[in-house]
Amino acid sequence: FNKLRQGADSARGDDTSKLKALVSDWVNREFKPDPPVDSDDKHSRGFTNYACGMLLCPAELDWKDPVVRAGIRDRSEGYIVTDLSFPAYLYEGYTTNPDDLEEGLFKSKILLQSYKAVFTSPSSAKHVEGDGDGADIIENNRRARRSSSGLKVKKHVAQIIKMKKVTPRSIAYIVCQVRFALSSITSWRSVDGDFDYVQF
C-alpha cells in the first residue's frame, strides 16, 4: 500500500510541475497579463495577478469590478473565496450564465488543455483551439503503438491506465491541479486558506 501511495504522490508531483509551467504559458499567451505570469515564481500568481485572479474568481462575481478585486484580495466579508463557489476557469469562455450555473461548466480552454497535457501529452494540448465539450479528448489522441518508421512509440497516461473516456474523477483531479497552478500557494496541501480541495 505504501508503494502505491508513493507512486501516486510521485505522479501527482510530476503533474503539478508540468502544469505549473504550462498553465503560466497558456495564461500569458491568452490574456497577455502585465506583468506576465512567471513560470518559476508561484508568488506572482493567485489573486495578486490580474489574469490568475480573474480565472480563480468565483464565477458569480465580476472580477473586472475593482470593489470585487479588493474584497477578494483583502478577504472582506462577502468576498472570501471558498470551495463553495466554482471559479471562472471552469467555464466555457471563463464566464457563467447566472440563470444556469451548469451551462458551460468544465468546458474551458485551460481545463481542456490541462486535461490533455496530463492524460495524453503536453504536445496534444497545443491542439486545443477553444472551448468545447471535450468528448474527443481521449479518442483523438489514440495513436498507433508504432510510428511510421516502425519504432515503438511511448504510450501516454490514458493508454497506460486504459482510459477510454473522460471520467468524473479525472475531471476533479485536473480541476484541482489547475486551481493549484493558478494559485500563489507554493506547496500542495488539502486546505489552502479558506479553500478546501477535498470539499471542492
TIRO-2110 file (N, C-alpha, C; in Angstrom, 1 decimal):
// TIRO-2110
0.8, -1.2, 0.0, N, 1, A
0.0, 0.0, 0.0, CA, 1, A
0.9, 1.3, 0.0, C, 1, A
1.9, 1.2, 0.8, N, 2, A
2.8, 2.4, 0.8, CA, 2, A
3.5, 2.7, -0.5, C, 2, A
3.8, 1.6, -1.2, N, 3, A
4.4, 1.8, -2.6, CA, 3, A
3.4, 2.4, -3.5, C, 3, A
2.2, 2.0, -3.4, N, 4, A
1.1, 2.6, -4.3, CA, 4, A
1.0, 4.1, -4.0, C, 4, A
0.9, 4.4, -2.7, N, 5, A
0.8, 5.8, -2.3, CA, 5, A
2.0, 6.6, -2.8, C, 5, A
3.2, 6.1, -2.6, N, 6, A
4.4, 6.8, -3.1, CA, 6, A
4.3, 7.0, -4.6, C, 6, A
3.9, 6.0, -5.4, N, 7, A
3.7, 6.1, -6.8, CA, 7, A
2.7, 7.2, -7.2, C, 7, A
1.6, 7.2, -6.5, N, 8, A
0.5, 8.2, -6.7, CA, 8, A
1.0, 9.6, -6.4, C, 8, A
1.7, 9.7, -5.3, N, 9, A
2.3, 11.0, -4.9, CA, 9, A
3.3, 11.5, -5.9, C, 9, A
4.1, 10.6, -6.4, N, 10, A
5.1, 11.0, -7.4, CA, 10, A
4.5, 11.4, -8.7, C, 10, A
3.4, 10.7, -9.1, N, 11, A
2.7, 11.1, -10.3, CA, 11, A
2.0, 12.4, -10.2, C, 11, A
1.4, 12.7, -9.0, N, 12, A
0.8, 14.0, -8.8, CA, 12, A
1.8, 15.1, -8.8, C, 12, A
3.0, 14.8, -8.2, N, 13, A
4.0, 15.8, -8.2, CA, 13, A
4.5, 16.1, -9.6, C, 13, A
4.6, 15.1, -10.4, N, 14, A
5.0, 15.3, -11.8, CA, 14, A
4.0, 16.2, -12.6, C, 14, A
2.7, 15.8, -12.3, N, 15, A
1.6, 16.6, -13.0, CA, 15, A
1.6, 18.0, -12.5, C, 15, A
1.8, 18.2, -11.2, N, 16, A
1.9, 19.6, -10.6, CA, 16, A
3.0, 20.4, -11.3, C, 16, A
4.2, 19.8, -11.4, N, 17, A
5.3, 20.5, -12.0, CA, 17, A
5.0, 20.9, -13.5, C, 17, A
4.5, 19.9, -14.2, N, 18, A
4.2, 20.1, -15.6, CA, 18, A
3.2, 21.2, -15.8, C, 18, A
2.1, 21.2, -15.0, N, 19, A
1.1, 22.2, -15.2, CA, 19, A
1.5, 23.6, -14.6, C, 19, A
2.5, 23.6, -13.7, N, 20, A
3.0, 24.9, -13.2, CA, 20, A
3.5, 25.7, -14.3, C, 20, A
4.3, 25.1, -15.2, N, 21, A
4.9, 25.8, -16.3, CA, 21, A
3.9, 26.0, -17.5, C, 21, A
3.2, 25.0, -17.8, N, 22, A
2.2, 25.1, -18.9, CA, 22, A
1.1, 26.1, -18.7, C, 22, A
0.5, 26.1, -17.5, N, 23, A
-0.6, 27.0, -17.2, CA, 23, A
-0.1, 28.4, -17.3, C, 23, A
1.1, 28.7, -16.8, N, 24, A
1.6, 30.1, -16.9, CA, 24, A
1.8, 30.5, -18.4, C, 24, A
2.3, 29.6, -19.2, N, 25, A
2.4, 29.9, -20.6, CA, 25, A
1.1, 30.1, -21.3, C, 25, A
0.1, 29.3, -21.0, N, 26, A
-1.2, 29.4, -21.6, CA, 26, A
-1.9, 30.7, -21.2, C, 26, A
-1.8, 31.1, -19.9, N, 27, A
-2.4, 32.3, -19.4, CA, 27, A
-1.7, 33.5, -20.0, C, 27, A
-0.4, 33.5, -20.1, N, 28, A
0.4, 34.6, -20.8, CA, 28, A
0.0, 34.7, -22.2, C, 28, A
-0.1, 33.6, -22.9, N, 29, A
-0.5, 33.6, -24.3, CA, 29, A
-1.9, 34.1, -24.6, C, 29, A
-2.8, 33.7, -23.8, N, 30, A
-4.3, 34.0, -24.0, CA, 30, A
-4.6, 35.4, -23.5, C, 30, A
-4.1, 35.8, -22.3, N, 31, A
-4.6, 37.0, -21.6, CA, 31, A
-3.5, 38.1, -21.7, C, 31, A
-2.3, 37.8, -22.0, N, 32, A
-1.2, 38.8, -22.1, CA, 32, A
-1.2, 39.7, -20.8, C, 32, A
-1.1, 39.1, -19.6, N, 33, A
-1.1, 40.0, -18.4, CA, 33, A
0.2, 40.8, -18.3, C, 33, A
0.1, 41.9, -17.7, N, 34, A
1.3, 42.8, -17.5, CA, 34, A
1.4, 43.1, -16.0, C, 34, A
2.3, 42.5, -15.3, N, 35, A
3.4, 41.7, -15.7, CA, 35, A
2.9, 40.3, -16.0, C, 35, A
3.7, 39.6, -16.9, N, 36, A
3.3, 38.2, -17.2, CA, 36, A
3.4, 37.3, -16.0, C, 36, A
2.8, 36.1, -16.1, N, 37, A
2.9, 35.1, -15.0, CA, 37, A
4.2, 34.5, -15.2, C, 37, A
5.0, 34.5, -14.1, N, 38, A
6.4, 33.9, -14.1, CA, 38, A
6.2, 32.4, -13.9, C, 38, A
6.8, 31.6, -14.9, N, 39, A
6.6, 30.1, -14.8, CA, 39, A
7.4, 29.5, -13.6, C, 39, A
8.3, 30.2, -13.0, N, 40, A
9.1, 29.7, -11.9, CA, 40, A
8.7, 30.3, -10.6, C, 40, A
7.9, 31.3, -10.5, N, 41, A
7.6, 32.0, -9.3, CA, 41, A
6.1, 31.9, -9.0, C, 41, A
5.7, 31.1, -8.0, N, 42, A
4.3, 31.0, -7.6, CA, 42, A
3.8, 32.2, -6.9, C, 42, A
4.7, 33.0, -6.4, N, 43, A
4.3, 34.3, -5.7, CA, 43, A
3.7, 35.3, -6.6, C, 43, A
3.9, 35.1, -7.9, N, 44, A
3.4, 36.1, -8.9, CA, 44, A
2.0, 35.7, -9.4, C, 44, A
1.4, 34.6, -8.8, N, 45, A
0.2, 34.1, -9.2, CA, 45, A
-0.9, 34.4, -8.2, C, 45, A
-2.0, 33.7, -8.3, N, 46, A
-3.1, 33.9, -7.4, CA, 46, A
-3.8, 35.2, -7.6, C, 46, A
-4.5, 35.7, -6.6, N, 47, A
-5.3, 36.9, -6.7, CA, 47, A
-4.5, 38.2, -6.9, C, 47, A
-3.2, 38.1, -6.7, N, 48, A
-2.4, 39.3, -6.9, CA, 48, A
-2.1, 39.6, -8.4, C, 48, A
-2.2, 38.5, -9.2, N, 49, A
-2.0, 38.6, -10.6, CA, 49, A
-3.4, 38.8, -11.2, C, 49, A
-3.6, 39.8, -12.1, N, 50, A
-4.9, 40.1, -12.6, CA, 50, A
-5.5, 38.9, -13.4, C, 50, A
-4.7, 38.3, -14.3, N, 51, A
-5.2, 37.2, -15.1, CA, 51, A
-5.5, 35.9, -14.3, C, 51, A
-4.6, 35.6, -13.4, N, 52, A
-4.8, 34.4, -12.5, CA, 52, A
-6.0, 34.7, -11.6, C, 52, A
-6.1, 35.9, -11.0, N, 53, A
-7.2, 36.3, -10.2, CA, 53, A
-8.6, 36.2, -10.9, C, 53, A
-8.6, 36.6, -12.2, N, 54, A
-9.8, 36.6, -13.0, CA, 54, A
-10.3, 35.1, -13.1, C, 54, A
-9.3, 34.2, -13.4, N, 55, A
-9.6, 32.8, -13.6, CA, 55, A
-10.0, 32.1, -12.3, C, 55, A
-9.5, 32.5, -11.1, N, 56, A
-9.8, 32.0, -9.8, CA, 56, A
-11.0, 32.6, -9.2, C, 56, A
-11.4, 33.7, -9.7, N, 57, A
-12.6, 34.4, -9.1, CA, 57, A
-13.8, 33.6, -9.2, C, 57, A
-14.6, 33.5, -8.1, N, 58, A
-15.9, 32.8, -8.2, CA, 58, A
-16.7, 33.3, -9.4, C, 58, A
-17.3, 32.4, -10.2, N, 59, A
-17.9, 32.8, -11.4, CA, 59, A
-19.1, 33.7, -11.2, C, 59, A
-19.7, 33.7, -10.0, N, 60, A
-20.8, 34.6, -9.8, CA, 60, A
-20.4, 36.0, -9.5, C, 60, A
-19.1, 36.3, -9.3, N, 61, A
-18.6, 37.6, -9.1, CA, 61, A
-18.0, 38.2, -10.3, C, 61, A
-17.9, 39.5, -10.4, N, 62, A
-17.3, 40.2, -11.6, CA, 62, A
-15.9, 40.7, -11.2, C, 62, A
-14.9, 40.0, -11.7, N, 63, A
-13.5, 40.3, -11.4, CA, 63, A
-13.1, 41.7, -11.9, C, 63, A
-13.8, 42.1, -12.9, N, 64, A
-13.5, 43.5, -13.5, CA, 64, A
-13.9, 44.6, -12.6, C, 64, A
-14.7, 44.3, -11.6, N, 65, A
-15.2, 45.4, -10.7, CA, 65, A
-14.1, 45.5, -9.6, C, 65, A
-13.5, 46.7, -9.5, N, 66, A
-12.4, 47.0, -8.5, CA, 66, A
-12.8, 46.7, -7.1, C, 66, A
-14.1, 46.8, -6.8, N, 67, A
-14.6, 46.5, -5.4, CA, 67, A
-14.5, 45.0, -5.2, C, 67, A
-14.8, 44.2, -6.2, N, 68, A
-14.8, 42.8, -6.0, CA, 68, A
-13.3, 42.4, -5.9, C, 68, A
-12.4, 42.9, -6.7, N, 69, A
-11.0, 42.5, -6.6, CA, 69, A
-10.4, 42.9, -5.3, C, 69, A
-10.7, 44.1, -4.8, N, 70, A
-10.2, 44.5, -3.5, CA, 70, A
-10.8, 43.6, -2.4, C, 70, A
-12.1, 43.3, -2.5, N, 71, A
-12.7, 42.5, -1.5, CA, 71, A
-12.1, 41.1, -1.4, C, 71, A
-11.8, 40.5, -2.6, N, 72, A
-11.2, 39.2, -2.6, CA, 72, A
-9.8, 39.2, -2.0, C, 72, A
-9.0, 40.2, -2.5, N, 73, A
-7.7, 40.3, -2.1, CA, 73, A
-7.5, 40.6, -0.6, C, 73, A
-8.5, 41.4, 0.0, N, 74, A
-8.5, 41.7, 1.4, CA, 74, A
-9.2, 40.7, 2.3, C, 74, A
-9.9, 39.7, 1.6, N, 75, A
-10.7, 38.7, 2.3, CA, 75, A
-11.8, 39.3, 3.1, C, 75, A
-12.4, 40.3, 2.5, N, 76, A
-13.5, 41.0, 3.2, CA, 76, A
-14.8, 40.2, 3.2, C, 76, A
-15.7, 40.4, 4.1, N, 77, A
-16.9, 39.6, 4.3, CA, 77, A
-17.7, 39.7, 2.9, C, 77, A
-18.2, 38.6, 2.5, N, 78, A
-18.9, 38.5, 1.2, CA, 78, A
-18.0, 38.3, 0.0, C, 78, A
-16.7, 38.3, 0.2, N, 79, A
-15.7, 38.1, -0.9, CA, 79, A
-14.7, 37.0, -0.6, C, 79, A
-14.9, 36.3, 0.5, N, 80, A
-13.9, 35.2, 0.9, CA, 80, A
-14.2, 34.1, -0.1, C, 80, A
-13.1, 33.7, -0.8, N, 81, A
-13.2, 32.6, -1.8, CA, 81, A
-13.0, 31.3, -1.1, C, 81, A
-14.1, 30.4, -1.2, N, 82, A
-14.0, 29.1, -0.6, CA, 82, A
-14.3, 28.1, -1.6, C, 82, A
-14.3, 26.8, -1.2, N, 83, A
-14.6, 25.7, -2.1, CA, 83, A
-16.1, 25.6, -2.5, C, 83, A
-17.0, 26.5, -1.9, N, 84, A
-18.4, 26.5, -2.2, CA, 84, A
-18.7, 27.2, -3.6, C, 84, A
-17.8, 27.9, -4.1, N, 85, A
-18.0, 28.6, -5.4, CA, 85, A
-17.2, 28.0, -6.5, C, 85, A
-17.7, 27.9, -7.7, N, 86, A
-17.0, 27.5, -8.8, CA, 86, A
-16.2, 28.6, -9.5, C, 86, A
-14.9, 28.5, -9.6, N, 87, A
-14.1, 29.6, -10.2, CA, 87, A
-14.4, 29.7, -11.7, C, 87, A
-14.1, 30.9, -12.2, N, 88, A
-14.3, 31.2, -13.7, CA, 88, A
-13.6, 30.2, -14.6, C, 88, A
-12.4, 29.8, -14.2, N, 89, A
-11.6, 28.9, -15.1, CA, 89, A
-12.3, 27.6, -15.5, C, 89, A
-13.4, 27.3, -14.8, N, 90, A
-14.1, 26.0, -15.1, CA, 90, A
-15.1, 26.2, -16.2, C, 90, A
-15.4, 27.4, -16.6, N, 91, A
-16.5, 27.7, -17.5, CA, 91, A
-16.0, 28.0, -18.9, C, 91, A
-16.8, 27.6, -19.9, N, 92, A
-16.5, 27.9, -21.3, CA, 92, A
-16.5, 29.5, -21.4, C, 92, A
-15.5, 30.0, -22.0, N, 93, A
-15.3, 31.4, -22.2, CA, 93, A
-15.0, 32.1, -20.9, C, 93, A
-14.8, 31.4, -19.8, N, 94, A
-14.5, 31.9, -18.5, CA, 94, A
-15.6, 32.8, -17.9, C, 94, A
-16.8, 32.6, -18.3, N, 95, A
-18.0, 33.3, -17.8, CA, 95, A
-19.1, 32.3, -17.6, C, 95, A
-20.0, 32.7, -16.8, N, 96, A
-21.2, 31.8, -16.5, CA, 96, A
-22.5, 32.5, -16.7, C, 96, A
-23.5, 31.6, -17.0, N, 97, A
-24.8, 32.1, -17.1, CA, 97, A
-25.5, 32.1, -15.7, C, 97, A
-25.8, 33.2, -15.1, N, 98, A
-26.3, 33.3, -13.7, CA, 98, A
-27.6, 32.5, -13.6, C, 98, A
-28.3, 32.3, -14.7, N, 99, A
-29.6, 31.5, -14.6, CA, 99, A
-29.4, 30.0, -14.7, C, 99, A
-28.2, 29.6, -15.1, N, 100, A
-27.9, 28.2, -15.3, CA, 100, A
-26.4, 28.0, -15.1, C, 100, A
-26.1, 27.7, -13.8, N, 101, A
-24.6, 27.6, -13.4, CA, 101, A
-24.0, 26.3, -14.0, C, 101, A
-24.7, 25.4, -14.6, N, 102, A
-24.1, 24.2, -15.2, CA, 102, A
-23.8, 24.4, -16.6, C, 102, A
-24.4, 25.5, -17.2, N, 103, A
-24.1, 25.7, -18.7, CA, 103, A
-22.6, 26.1, -18.8, C, 103, A
-21.9, 25.4, -19.7, N, 104, A
-20.5, 25.7, -19.9, CA, 104, A
-19.5, 25.2, -18.9, C, 104, A
-20.1, 24.5, -17.8, N, 105, A
-19.2, 24.0, -16.7, CA, 105, A
-18.3, 22.9, -17.2, C, 105, A
-17.0, 23.0, -16.9, N, 106, A
-15.9, 22.1, -17.2, CA, 106, A
-15.6, 22.1, -18.7, C, 106, A
-15.9, 23.2, -19.4, N, 107, A
-15.6, 23.3, -20.8, CA, 107, A
-14.6, 24.4, -21.2, C, 107, A
-13.9, 24.9, -20.3, N, 108, A
-13.0, 26.0, -20.6, CA, 108, A
-11.7, 25.5, -21.3, C, 108, A
-11.1, 26.4, -22.1, N, 109, A
-9.9, 26.0, -22.9, CA, 109, A
-8.8, 25.6, -21.9, C, 109, A
-8.6, 26.3, -20.9, N, 110, A
-7.4, 26.0, -20.0, CA, 110, A
-7.6, 24.6, -19.3, C, 110, A
-8.9, 24.3, -19.0, N, 111, A
-9.2, 23.0, -18.4, CA, 111, A
-8.9, 21.8, -19.4, C, 111, A
-9.4, 22.0, -20.7, N, 112, A
-9.2, 21.0, -21.7, CA, 112, A
-7.7, 20.9, -22.0, C, 112, A
-6.9, 22.0, -22.1, N, 113, A
-5.5, 21.9, -22.3, CA, 113, A
-4.8, 21.1, -21.2, C, 113, A
-5.2, 21.4, -20.0, N, 114, A
-4.6, 20.8, -18.8, CA, 114, A
-4.9, 19.3, -18.8, C, 114, A
-6.1, 18.9, -19.1, N, 115, A
-6.5, 17.5, -19.2, CA, 115, A
-5.7, 16.8, -20.2, C, 115, A
-5.6, 17.4, -21.4, N, 116, A
-4.8, 16.7, -22.5, CA, 116, A
-3.3, 16.7, -22.1, C, 116, A
-2.8, 17.7, -21.5, N, 117, A
-1.4, 17.7, -21.1, CA, 117, A
-1.0, 16.6, -20.1, C, 117, A
-1.9, 16.3, -19.2, N, 118, A
-1.7, 15.3, -18.2, CA, 118, A
-2.0, 13.9, -18.8, C, 118, A
-3.1, 13.7, -19.4, N, 119, A
-3.6, 12.4, -19.8, CA, 119, A
-3.2, 11.9, -21.2, C, 119, A
-2.9, 12.8, -22.1, N, 120, A
-2.4, 12.4, -23.4, CA, 120, A
-1.0, 12.8, -23.7, C, 120, A
-0.7, 14.1, -23.6, N, 121, A
0.7, 14.6, -23.7, CA, 121, A
0.7, 16.1, -23.8, C, 121, A
1.7, 16.8, -23.3, N, 122, A
1.8, 18.3, -23.4, CA, 122, A
1.6, 18.8, -24.8, C, 122, A
2.2, 18.0, -25.8, N, 123, A
2.1, 18.5, -27.2, CA, 123, A
0.7, 18.4, -27.7, C, 123, A
-0.1, 17.5, -27.2, N, 124, A
-1.5, 17.4, -27.6, CA, 124, A
-2.3, 18.5, -27.1, C, 124, A
-1.9, 19.2, -26.1, N, 125, A
-2.6, 20.3, -25.5, CA, 125, A
-2.5, 21.5, -26.4, C, 125, A
-1.5, 21.5, -27.3, N, 126, A
-1.3, 22.7, -28.2, CA, 126, A
-2.5, 22.7, -29.2, C, 126, A
-3.1, 21.6, -29.4, N, 127, A
-4.2, 21.4, -30.5, CA, 127, A
-5.6, 21.8, -30.0, C, 127, A
-5.7, 22.3, -28.8, N, 128, A
-7.0, 22.8, -28.3, CA, 128, A
-7.2, 24.2, -28.8, C, 128, A
-8.2, 24.3, -29.7, N, 129, A
-8.4, 25.5, -30.4, CA, 129, A
-9.3, 26.5, -29.6, C, 129, A
-10.2, 25.9, -28.8, N, 130, A
-11.1, 26.8, -28.0, CA, 130, A
-11.8, 25.9, -27.0, C, 130, A
-12.9, 26.5, -26.5, N, 131, A
-13.7, 25.8, -25.5, CA, 131, A
-14.4, 24.7, -26.2, C, 131, A
-14.9, 23.7, -25.4, N, 132, A
-15.7, 22.6, -26.0, CA, 132, A
-16.1, 21.6, -25.0, C, 132, A
-16.7, 20.6, -25.6, N, 133, A
-17.3, 19.6, -24.6, CA, 133, A
-16.3, 18.5, -24.3, C, 133, A
-15.1, 18.5, -24.9, N, 134, A
-14.1, 17.5, -24.5, CA, 134, A
-14.4, 16.1, -24.9, C, 134, A
-15.4, 15.8, -25.6, N, 135, A
-15.8, 14.4, -25.9, CA, 135, A
-14.7, 13.7, -26.6, C, 135, A
-13.9, 14.4, -27.4, N, 136, A
-12.9, 13.7, -28.2, CA, 136, A
-11.5, 13.8, -27.6, C, 136, A
-11.5, 14.2, -26.4, N, 137, A
-10.2, 14.5, -25.7, CA, 137, A
-9.3, 13.3, -25.6, C, 137, A
-9.9, 12.1, -25.4, N, 138, A
-9.1, 10.9, -25.4, CA, 138, A
-9.1, 10.2, -26.8, C, 138, A
-10.2, 10.2, -27.4, N, 139, A
-10.3, 9.5, -28.7, CA, 139, A
-9.4, 10.0, -29.7, C, 139, A
-9.2, 11.3, -29.8, N, 140, A
-8.4, 11.9, -30.9, CA, 140, A
-6.9, 11.8, -30.6, C, 140, A
-6.6, 11.2, -29.4, N, 141, A
-5.2, 11.1, -29.1, CA, 141, A
-4.7, 9.6, -29.0, C, 141, A
-5.5, 8.7, -29.5, N, 142, A
-5.1, 7.3, -29.6, CA, 142, A
-4.2, 7.2, -30.8, C, 142, A
-3.0, 6.9, -30.5, N, 143, A
-2.0, 6.8, -31.6, CA, 143, A
-1.6, 5.4, -31.8, C, 143, A
-1.1, 5.1, -33.0, N, 144, A
-0.6, 3.8, -33.2, CA, 144, A
0.6, 3.5, -32.3, C, 144, A
0.8, 2.3, -31.9, N, 145, A
1.8, 1.9, -31.0, CA, 145, A
3.2, 2.0, -31.7, C, 145, A
3.2, 2.1, -32.9, N, 146, A
4.5, 2.2, -33.7, CA, 146, A
4.4, 3.4, -34.6, C, 146, A
5.4, 4.1, -34.7, N, 147, A
5.5, 5.2, -35.7, CA, 147, A
5.6, 4.7, -37.1, C, 147, A
5.5, 5.6, -38.0, N, 148, A
5.6, 5.2, -39.4, CA, 148, A
6.9, 4.5, -39.8, C, 148, A
7.9, 4.9, -39.0, N, 149, A
9.2, 4.3, -39.3, CA, 149, A
9.4, 2.9, -38.6, C, 149, A
8.3, 2.5, -37.9, N, 150, A
8.4, 1.2, -37.2, CA, 150, A
8.9, 1.2, -35.8, C, 150, A
9.3, 2.3, -35.3, N, 151, A
9.9, 2.4, -34.0, CA, 151, A
8.7, 2.4, -33.0, C, 151, A
8.9, 1.8, -31.8, N, 152, A
7.9, 1.8, -30.8, CA, 152, A
7.7, 3.2, -30.3, C, 152, A
6.4, 3.6, -30.1, N, 153, A
6.1, 5.0, -29.6, CA, 153, A
5.7, 4.9, -28.2, C, 153, A
6.1, 5.8, -27.4, N, 154, A
5.8, 5.8, -26.0, CA, 154, A
4.3, 6.0, -25.7, C, 154, A
3.8, 5.3, -24.9, N, 155, A
2.3, 5.4, -24.5, CA, 155, A
2.1, 6.6, -23.6, C, 155, A
1.0, 7.2, -23.8, N, 156, A
0.6, 8.3, -22.9, CA, 156, A
-0.2, 7.7, -21.7, C, 156, A
-0.4, 8.5, -20.7, N, 157, A
-1.1, 8.1, -19.4, CA, 157, A
-2.4, 7.4, -19.7, C, 157, A
-3.2, 8.0, -20.5, N, 158, A
-4.6, 7.4, -20.8, CA, 158, A
-4.4, 6.0, -21.4, C, 158, A
-3.5, 5.8, -22.2, N, 159, A
-3.3, 4.4, -22.8, CA, 159, A
-2.7, 3.5, -21.7, C, 159, A
-1.8, 3.9, -20.9, N, 160, A
-1.3, 3.1, -19.8, CA, 160, A
-2.3, 2.6, -18.8, C, 160, A
-3.2, 3.5, -18.4, N, 161, A
-4.3, 3.2, -17.5, CA, 161, A
-5.5, 2.7, -18.2, C, 161, A
-5.5, 2.5, -19.5, N, 162, A
-6.6, 2.0, -20.3, CA, 162, A
-7.9, 2.9, -20.1, C, 162, A
-7.6, 4.2, -20.1, N, 163, A
-8.7, 5.2, -20.0, CA, 163, A
-9.3, 5.4, -21.4, C, 163, A
-10.6, 5.1, -21.6, N, 164, A
-11.2, 5.2, -22.9, CA, 164, A
-12.1, 6.4, -23.0, C, 164, A
-12.4, 7.0, -21.8, N, 165, A
-13.2, 8.2, -21.8, CA, 165, A
-12.9, 9.1, -20.6, C, 165, A
-13.3, 10.3, -20.7, N, 166, A
-13.2, 11.3, -19.6, CA, 166, A
-14.1, 10.8, -18.5, C, 166, A
-13.5, 10.8, -17.2, N, 167, A
-14.3, 10.4, -16.1, CA, 167, A
-14.5, 11.5, -15.1, C, 167, A
-15.5, 11.5, -14.3, N, 168, A
-15.7, 12.5, -13.2, CA, 168, A
-14.5, 12.6, -12.3, C, 168, A
-13.9, 11.5, -12.0, N, 169, A
-12.7, 11.5, -11.1, CA, 169, A
-11.5, 12.2, -11.8, C, 169, A
-11.3, 11.9, -13.0, N, 170, A
-10.2, 12.6, -13.7, CA, 170, A
-10.4, 14.1, -13.9, C, 170, A
-11.7, 14.5, -14.1, N, 171, A
-12.0, 15.9, -14.2, CA, 171, A
-11.7, 16.6, -12.9, C, 171, A
-12.2, 16.0, -11.8, N, 172, A
-11.9, 16.5, -10.4, CA, 172, A
-10.4, 16.7, -10.2, C, 172, A
-9.6, 15.7, -10.6, N, 173, A
-8.2, 15.8, -10.4, CA, 173, A
-7.6, 17.0, -11.2, C, 173, A
-8.0, 17.1, -12.4, N, 174, A
-7.4, 18.2, -13.2, CA, 174, A
-7.9, 19.6, -12.7, C, 174, A
-9.2, 19.7, -12.3, N, 175, A
-9.7, 20.9, -11.7, CA, 175, A
-8.9, 21.3, -10.5, C, 175, A
-8.5, 20.4, -9.7, N, 176, A
-7.7, 20.7, -8.5, CA, 176, A
-6.3, 21.1, -8.9, C, 176, A
-5.7, 20.4, -9.9, N, 177, A
-4.4, 20.7, -10.4, CA, 177, A
-4.3, 22.1, -11.0, C, 177, A
-5.3, 22.5, -11.8, N, 178, A
-5.3, 23.8, -12.4, CA, 178, A
-5.5, 24.9, -11.4, C, 178, A
-6.4, 24.7, -10.4, N, 179, A
-6.5, 25.7, -9.3, CA, 179, A
-5.2, 25.9, -8.6, C, 179, A
-4.5, 24.8, -8.3, N, 180, A
-3.2, 24.9, -7.6, CA, 180, A
-2.2, 25.7, -8.5, C, 180, A
-2.2, 25.4, -9.8, N, 181, A
-1.3, 26.0, -10.8, CA, 181, A
-1.5, 27.5, -10.9, C, 181, A
-2.8, 27.9, -10.8, N, 182, A
-3.1, 29.3, -10.8, CA, 182, A
-2.9, 30.1, -9.5, C, 182, A
-2.9, 29.3, -8.4, N, 183, A
-2.7, 29.9, -7.1, CA, 183, A
-1.3, 30.4, -6.8, C, 183, A
-1.2, 31.1, -5.7, N, 184, A
0.2, 31.5, -5.3, CA, 184, A
0.8, 30.6, -4.2, C, 184, A
0.0, 29.6, -3.9, N, 185, A
0.5, 28.6, -2.9, CA, 185, A
1.6, 27.8, -3.5, C, 185, A
2.7, 27.7, -2.7, N, 186, A
3.9, 27.0, -3.2, CA, 186, A
4.1, 25.5, -3.0, C, 186, A
3.3, 25.0, -2.0, N, 187, A
3.3, 23.5, -1.8, CA, 187, A
1.9, 23.0, -1.7, C, 187, A
1.7, 21.8, -2.2, N, 188, A
0.4, 21.2, -2.2, CA, 188, A
0.0, 20.9, -0.8, C, 188, A
-1.3, 21.3, -0.5, N, 189, A
-1.9, 20.9, 0.8, CA, 189, A
-3.4, 20.8, 0.5, C, 189, A
-4.1, 20.0, 1.3, N, 190, A
-5.5, 19.8, 1.0, CA, 190, A
-6.4, 21.0, 1.4, C, 190, A
-5.9, 21.9, 2.3, N, 191, A
-6.6, 23.1, 2.6, CA, 191, A
-5.7, 24.3, 2.4, C, 191, A
-6.2, 25.2, 1.5, N, 192, A
-5.4, 26.4, 1.1, CA, 192, A
-6.2, 27.6, 1.6, C, 192, A
-5.8, 28.0, 2.9, N, 193, A
-6.5, 29.2, 3.5, CA, 193, A
-8.0, 28.8, 3.7, C, 193, A
-8.9, 29.5, 3.0, N, 194, A
-10.3, 29.2, 3.2, CA, 194, A
-10.8, 28.2, 2.1, C, 194, A
-9.9, 27.7, 1.3, N, 195, A
-10.3, 26.8, 0.2, CA, 195, A
-9.9, 25.4, 0.6, C, 195, A
-10.9, 24.5, 0.6, N, 196, A
-10.6, 23.1, 0.9, CA, 196, A
-10.8, 22.3, -0.4, C, 196, A
-9.6, 21.8, -0.8, N, 197, A
-9.6, 21.0, -2.1, CA, 197, A
-10.4, 19.7, -1.9, C, 197, A
-10.4, 19.1, -0.8, N, 198, A
-11.2, 17.8, -0.6, CA, 198, A
-12.7, 18.1, -0.8, C, 198, A
-13.2, 19.2, -0.1, N, 199, A
-14.6, 19.5, -0.2, CA, 199, A
-15.0, 20.0, -1.7, C, 199, A
-14.0, 20.7, -2.3, N, 200, A
-14.2, 21.2, -3.6, CA, 200, A
-14.4, 20.0, -4.6, C, 200, A
END
